[in-house]
Amino acid sequence: MGKNILAVIVGIVTAMVVVGGIEWLSHQIFPVADGVDLASEEGMRDFVASLPVGAILMVGFAWMAGAFSGSYIAGRIGTLKPQYGSLIVTGLILAGSITNLLLIPHPLWFTVSAPIAVIVSGYAATVLLKRGAE
C-alpha cells in the first residue's frame, strides 16, 4: 500500500516538474511584457488575451507531457495494476488544469481542447503500461 501511495506522489511530482519546466521554457520564448500586472485579474486576462497561439500551445503541451510522464511513472512504480496510479495522477492533473482554466480566462478553443488532451495523454500512458504488463 505504501509503495502505491509513493508511486502517486512521485507521479505528481514528476508531472509538476515537467509542466513547470515546459512552462518556464515558454516564458523564455514568449516573455511577459514590461508593465503587465499579473497580480490583478484584469492584468492576467489582458496578458492571456495578448499571448500568441504558440505560447498557448506550449501550455497545452506542458499539461499533456505532465499528464503522460506523471501517469506513466506512477504506473511503473506502483504494485497494483499499473492503471490505478496512472489514472489517479491523470485525474489530479486534469483537476489542476480545469482549476487553471476556471481561474484564468483562456481562449475557448483551448478551454475545450486542453482537458481532452490531458485525458488522452494520461490514457496513452495507461495503455502503454498495460501493454508492458502483458
Disulfide bonds with the S-S distance in Angstrom:
none
